[in-house]
């Protein structure tokens, strides 16, 4: 992306407006039914869900997740499983070879450390097979830290509403990283992240976004630009 992109100023008022509208929309229209969003999940169940969701539609994982957890209910069960067995089980959601190797490696490491998940980013980033997104997901959902679930879908919503980033890789763009942190700096940080992801899937789609029924279009930069 060009470094000449001019971003609009981002006021606290605009962030609060965005937060309130997304939370209200999420309460009514969010995908609360996903099994990995239910209360009482173990750390293992949360992390496995995030690994399965990588580069895969949530609706695809929804049909698969509960049975996979039933078949492999803890880290040891996954660590003991042959990679070929994991590949076969993971075929319905795609990327099964990469995913099987990743899950096996992560499970082996978790067994080695007796399932102890570090609570700090620096330590989490040293765990094999954990990228930035899953580290963020663990900090948010396991340790209740105000960290965004920033992926290409959340980035799309934030950039359309607030203004575009300048770097191609969302992991290294300081503007987008800082913006996402400010947006989810809220008492209901987890619901905000989920709400933005659901909003990206249902309203602010990559193609043919439903701007005509969007609750934040009145102050959205993308909408104003395309309207005029």
Secondary structure, DSSP 8 states (H G I E B T S, - for coil): --TT-------HHHHHHHHHHHHHHHHHHS-TT-GGGSTT--HHHHHHHHHHHTTS-HHHHHHHHHHHHHHS-SHHHHHHS-HHHHHHHHGGGS-HHHHHHHHHHHHHHHHHTTT---SSHHHHTTSTT--HHHHHHHHHHTT-------SHHHHHHHHHHH---SSSSTTT-HHHHHHHHHHT-STTHHHHHHHHHHHHHHTS-SSS--GGG-TTGGG-HHHHHHH-
